Amino acid sequence: MKNNFIIYLGIILVVQPCLTTPVPKSVDFTSADDEQLNEHNKLYKQVLNNFIDFTLKSSEEFLDFTMKIQEEIKRNNDFPDRELPNRRHEKFAKDLANIKSSESEQTLLNMYRLTEDILSADREVSVKIIHSDEAENLIEKYKIREFMDKIRGRYMEFYENVSNSIELYANELSKTQKQDQQKLFDWNEDFSEIKDFHSKTDQFMLFFEYFKPCCDEE
Ligand SMILES: *[C@@H]1O[C@H](CO)[C@@H](O)[C@H](O)[C@H]1NC(C)=O
């Protein structure tokens, strides 16, 4: 669909999501547990908390940006006679608002959904996709690509931080512990090599599975 991204921008006149810092499960582990591959693991908790903070920040910014653009499109009458649809934005805002209140599995699913939405927005404005003149003009006028570049850069930095945390964590382990958790370190080796935003994100989503396999896809 050549005008896909407009669907995005269209939707955002939505209830302002109320964001507060989410409180994942309390940090109440026994030390025997915090260096094993389970949900009490300190690396797991650290990365999960960082991912929550990061997702809230990025998603809020993304939502703000797209809302602003929608208002400007309306004000400038760039789309006369057209109703801007808004289903996706409503959903986005809802997932965002849900993060703070839910259990961690649900939180993760919501975060994956937000991330997927940001990925598809990134895909939609990609230079590799041929846009109609109308769409291309809007992308340029509202500097949407520049914005997505910034968001993408921040994700890549976040992922790099994750890899670094895993390395620091690995250095704290005994030899046997390291061997026991080798699959995590193998994963990180692959993960840290990936340069493409979309593939890297797919790979990142597997991280939490090493600690707490999550079954319920919707
Ligand atoms: C990555 O880590 C650095 C150093 O701790 C921190 O300043 C920065 O905010 C982190 N970036 C992201 C996107 O999490």
The ligand as a Gaussian input file, in Angstrom:
#p B3LYP/6-31G(d) Opt

LIG

0 1
 C       23.501000       3.127000      26.651000
 O       24.377000       3.137000      27.747000
 C       24.916000       4.415000      28.028000
 C       25.946000       4.247000      29.117000
 O       25.416000       3.595000      30.219000
 C       23.788000       5.353000      28.424000
 O       24.277000       6.643000      28.707000
 C       22.796000       5.443000      27.271000
 O       21.697000       6.231000      27.640000
 C       22.323000       4.066000      26.892000
 N       21.534000       4.192000      25.677000
 C       20.339000       3.629000      25.509000
 C       19.631000       3.935000      24.255000
 O       19.841000       2.893000      26.332000

